[in-house]
Amino acid sequence: MASRIDFDNILKAIPGIEHVYFQPPESMKIEYPCIIYSDSQSDPQFADDEVYLLPHRYVVRLVCHPKDFDGPLKDRISKILKTPMRQVYAKDRLYHCIYEKIY
């Protein structure tokens, strides 16, 4: 099974994304556009009454300024992660695009 570091490297290789953060503390200064991702609860798969596979589920959030929102970043992330954007919202004059990825 792939590690979180492997997943981090995939995110860092997305063209147009220079900043990737894993569960950053609130005190950290964040630079935009960026990806902020966190580990999420995953669904174990069972075989013979034992946990057979416990994949990692990550919530990936693209955070960008309005000027970057209509650019190619959203589509690049969807293509590379092979998952659609699940939600988008605006907060504090920034757009937040949410993806979920089982890795």
Steps between C-alpha positions, in 0.01 A plus 500: 500500500627847416602739775382851580838627381435342158163675487664827611748471210214450252334819626826697486549395136174665385591786264402838643510384863807614691371454854367175647414471869403192702274592792675832567461664841285813507804708591677411173517767230341355187591613147245479218415330273562188701377156583415417858426137565417285799448138587137398524316196627520210256285192463687178575447200275462165671581143396466195725384726786830690492593842367630423154558851372495835674543766231576859585238759419619856458300819483682727256418871495617739230503851649542785255430866435201589280738585211628138502158337540411496130845377398611143427586392857162342581506284188866402546430378851195299387698338219803413711300374797242336271217632712246779449478811711246429777431849627599863454449792734636847564636605837713800599522612134651166394349210309516152650457203263460165675601159363504159669754238403547144619867418464 
